[in-house]
């Protein structure tokens, strides 16, 4: 198995958004990513190149974007960190939804897999499953 390539927080956000968009439609268009992340099409093009090079997405020349199996797993991990952090911030620290969303988005990029696993175990003990 190849080593896990380090992605920038921005590229992780793109991967997470591709997963979210692919839940309603298997293939994702660059314009949809740009609209949802409020970024330029040029920014999406650059990020897609990085994600494709990392083996996380597949895309025909200017075509629709599909997550690879590795990309789907990586994106699901990022999304799980985000949701776990937001849930903690809202349900334990009682922050408002907007603040929790913004903070979770920033924090999700810094937390290790080991910490994430233990935090999830703790959350399951403290909070009922959603």
Secondary structure by P-SEA (a helix, b strand, c coil): ccccccccaaaaaaaaaaaaaacccccccaaaaaaaacccaaaaaaaaaaaaaacccccccccbbbbcaaaaaaaaaaaaaaaaaaaaacccccccaaaaaaaaaaacccccaaaaaaaaaaaaaccccc
